[in-house]
């Protein structure tokens, strides 16, 4: 399933948020800037104002592989035939940065 939220905005007061459109990302950043303008009043600007931003998500972390724990009968002291030490894990998962337009969740 491809993630359609390819835009983001960031406001240090409210955090990071993804958006489905460029317009929505830009508007949230503009609202944050307006908030900081109102808060400044007769005092100086809040230093966090320079952290407000918006943009396009180019890559995002996606699950790329998942290995399920083998049955106990296939483990020797918690180690499988490939040398993987399982400990208490039920699965081992790997993640990578993937291009946003091709990012897909690994099958369960």
C-alpha positions as CSV (number, residue, x, y, z in Angstrom):
1,X,0.0,0.0,0.0
2,X,1.6,3.3,-1.1
3,X,1.5,6.2,1.4
4,X,-0.3,9.1,-0.1
5,X,0.8,11.7,2.5
6,X,3.7,13.1,0.6
7,X,3.8,16.5,2.3
8,X,4.7,17.5,5.8
9,X,4.6,20.5,8.1
10,X,6.5,21.1,11.3
11,X,5.7,23.4,14.2
12,X,7.9,23.0,17.3
13,X,4.8,23.6,19.5
14,X,2.6,21.0,17.8
15,X,5.2,18.7,16.2
16,X,5.5,17.0,12.8
17,X,2.5,16.2,10.7
18,X,2.0,14.6,7.3
19,X,-0.5,15.8,4.7
20,X,-2.0,14.6,1.5
21,X,-1.6,17.9,-0.3
22,X,1.0,20.7,-0.7
23,X,-1.8,23.2,0.2
24,X,-2.6,21.5,3.5
25,X,1.1,21.4,4.5
26,X,1.6,25.0,3.6
27,X,-1.6,26.2,5.4
28,X,-0.6,24.5,8.6
29,X,2.8,26.1,8.6
30,X,1.2,29.5,7.9
31,X,-1.2,29.0,10.8
32,X,1.8,28.2,13.0
33,X,3.6,31.3,11.9
34,X,0.4,33.4,12.6
35,X,0.3,31.9,16.1
36,X,3.9,33.0,16.8
37,X,3.2,36.5,15.4
38,X,0.2,36.8,17.8
39,X,2.3,35.5,20.7
40,X,5.2,38.0,20.0
41,X,3.0,41.0,20.6
42,X,5.1,43.8,21.9
43,X,7.8,41.4,23.0
44,X,10.5,39.8,20.9
45,X,9.8,36.9,18.5
46,X,9.8,33.4,20.1
47,X,13.1,31.7,19.0
48,X,11.2,28.6,17.9
49,X,9.5,30.5,15.1
50,X,12.5,29.8,12.8
51,X,11.8,26.1,13.1
52,X,8.4,26.3,11.4
53,X,8.6,24.7,8.0
54,X,6.8,22.6,5.4
55,X,7.9,20.5,2.5
56,X,7.8,17.3,0.5
57,X,8.6,13.9,2.0
58,X,11.1,12.4,-0.3
59,X,11.8,9.2,1.7
60,X,10.3,7.5,4.7
61,X,11.2,4.4,6.8
62,X,9.3,1.3,5.7
63,X,9.4,-2.3,6.9
64,X,11.3,-4.2,4.2
65,X,11.5,-7.7,5.7
66,X,10.1,-9.8,8.5
67,X,11.3,-13.2,9.6
68,X,9.0,-15.2,12.0
69,X,10.5,-17.2,14.8
70,X,10.8,-20.8,13.9
71,X,9.1,-23.5,16.1
72,X,11.0,-24.4,19.2
73,X,11.7,-27.8,17.6
74,X,13.8,-26.0,15.0
75,X,15.9,-24.1,17.5
76,X,19.1,-25.2,19.2
77,X,19.6,-23.2,22.5
78,X,17.5,-20.4,20.9
79,X,19.6,-20.4,17.6
80,X,18.1,-21.3,14.2
81,X,19.8,-23.2,11.4
82,X,21.0,-19.9,9.9
83,X,22.7,-18.9,13.1
84,X,20.1,-16.3,14.1
85,X,19.9,-15.9,17.9
86,X,16.2,-15.4,18.8
87,X,16.2,-14.7,22.5
88,X,12.7,-13.7,23.4
89,X,11.8,-12.3,19.9
90,X,8.7,-13.6,18.0
91,X,10.0,-11.9,14.8
92,X,12.9,-10.0,13.4
93,X,12.1,-7.0,11.3
94,X,14.3,-4.8,9.1
95,X,13.5,-1.2,8.0
96,X,15.0,1.0,5.3
97,X,14.5,4.5,3.9
98,X,12.5,4.1,0.8
99,X,11.4,6.6,-1.9
100,X,8.0,7.9,-0.8
101,X,6.3,7.2,-4.1
102,X,7.5,3.6,-4.0
103,X,7.3,2.9,-0.3
104,X,5.3,-0.2,0.4
105,X,4.7,-2.0,3.6
106,X,6.2,-5.5,3.7
107,X,3.6,-8.3,3.8
108,X,2.6,-9.6,7.2
